[in-house]
């Protein structure tokens, strides 16, 4: 009959306790116990061992698992032995007042007990670790860990249990860590030495273990890997690791989003919860990239319902299915409708009574909206915004937030001009007063959104190229979709009526450099996948601005949100004239439409002539004279 594991452990501890009691007498008398001390030692042995066994059991020593013995187990062991050491002299005095027990025994016994019991537990763990994972330590792909902080420690612990990787060293820019060891692995030097050690140690992979560092540090590490010709991997950010534990299974390849990554956004979560918790929130264009992410971010604050207003049936279906799996506790109300339909918008807002409406529905693709679709862009982006804003006003919705774009600043394309005109419409409504606070949030490109350049580049690289870039000097601002959605929520919280909030987009990114980084991250070289320049498309400009030249900004309490002082709409009849224009027939010819649009948006400079063609250039560093 096999004894229970707890019983086996208890028997072992009893033997160890007896050995510690006997060892204490041996040490006290230099390994030669006088005859007069031998009888009390043997007579009091059952009392000492029994009392310690009771204290050990009550102290919870047998609730842990030896194979996972760690610092908390050691602390519990020290405290329990300390309690037993305090109780034992009292018990001995009551049991044998005339017994001869040297006082030093009461000090030596717990010390030996701690050494024997603690040593046995950790020796067992080392034996199990070696038996299960020792063989794997010499297997797997050789890898260098970049970073020697908390994440690296957790990662090394996980890699020790896996046969996927074999760590050959660590690199860290902190000179105080050089030549030191973590879990038996040496910190070889700084990140600058990556190429040297990659060749010397025959390493083809590196894992970036810097989730708490700034994105500049992580980007520098990824670029160092690319320059060294090795494959960069990374661990998830701390925001993604709820428990703070880095698992080797979560190590993934570095993607271009990591190179363009930004520092984590901090939003006023308590006040947002006050605004949203238990309330209904409406999102138009809820099936799009920004609209769907707004729904996800709103769900974090426990609304009573999210009204997802969307024209595309399939996108709305996908959103509902996703919420059923990821946010089962949040009620989502799918409403199919067009933002240009006043009656549909009004009916939805009257039925659900939202406290905030986020208007994210818009046509956003610049070339598609420039010519034959210009009239539709005007009706959807301007007319749809005014319809949604009017419905919100009629239903007494407290807040209305327009999601705008940096292309609305000094626009040269129809899409940007329509978004600027939509901003002006909201400003005119805000100037009239009322119960609804109107605000606008303006930002640039978002990573991974529909129509983004990054998915296009990925497809071209997968086909072997060429990667097409419109111009060698074209630059854009990029922001992650979650960051954009969070800052939209933050701006909605700060809105007092009529503001245009401008989000901090960070440093601009040269698209040609982005294409080269993506080629290298794919494992190819510029010789394998060529970069070709095709010339600017209709309505496209080299760089986007976040503020028009006649605007100034003032800071807010949030470091990534500023307020633009836009040109005010001081004509009381302007909005009525705009609505009459939208209701009437628009010109058929794209040039005529653009010219009429320019009369409403003075800063709009339409490109009625196609941009000059740029001959394809294979050399990414070539420049047009």
GIMO-V581284 format. One line per field, one symbol per residue. psi: psi as a letter, one per 40 degrees, with the letter a starting at -180 (. if undefined). burial: b if it has 24 or more other ideal C-beta (glycine too) atoms within 12 Angstrom, else e. A space follows every 50 residues. Layout:
psi=???
burial=???
//
This chain:
psi=hhiiddddddddddddddddddddddddffeghideeddddddedddddd ddddddddefeedihdefhadddddddddddddddddddddddddgdeig hidddeddddddddddddddddddddddddddeddedeaihhihhhifad dddddddddeeiedihheiihiehdeeheiihfehihdaiddeddddddd efheiihhgfdeiidddddddddddddefihhiiiiiddegdeehhhdee hiihiddddeiiiihhigddddddddheihhhhifeeadddddddddddd ffidihhhhidhddddddddddddddgdehhhhhhhiheehddddddddd degidhhhgehihehdddedceedddddddddddddddddddddefhdhh hhhaieeehfieiddddddddddddddddddeaaehhhiihhiaiiheih eiddddddddddeeaihhhdidehiiiiiidddddddddddddeheheih hhiheaiihhdddddddddddeeiidddhihiheiiiheiidiiiehide iiiiiaeheehihhgihigehdeddddddddddihiidhddddddddddd gdehgigeiiihihhhhdhdeiih.
burial=eeeeeeeebbebbbebbbbbbbbbbeebeeeebeeebeebbeebbebbbb bbbebbeebebbebebeebeeebeebbeebbebbbebbbebbeeeeeebe beeebbebbbebbbbbbbebbbebbeeebeeebeeebeeebbbbbbbbbe bbbbbbbbbbbbebbbbbbbbbbeeebeeeebbebbbbbbbebbbebbee bebebbbbbbbbbebebbbbbbbbbbebebbbbbbbbeeeeeeeebebeb beebbbbbbbbbbebebbeeebeebbeebbbbbbbbbbbbbbbbbbbbbb bebebbbbbbbeeebbeebbebbeeebeebbbbbbbbbbbbbebbbebbe ebebbbbbbbbbbbbbbebbbebbbbbbbbbbbbbbbbbbbbbebebbbb bbbbbbbbbbbbbbbbbbbbbbbbbbbbbbeeeeebbbbbbbbbbbbbbb ebbbebbbebbeeebbbbbbbbbbbbbbbbbbbbbbbbbbbbbbbebbbb bbbbbbebbbbbbbbbbbbbbbebebeebbbbbbebbbbbbbbbbbbbee beeeebebebbbbbebbebeeeebbeebbebbeeebeeebeebbebbbeb bebbbbbbeebeebeebeebeeeee
//
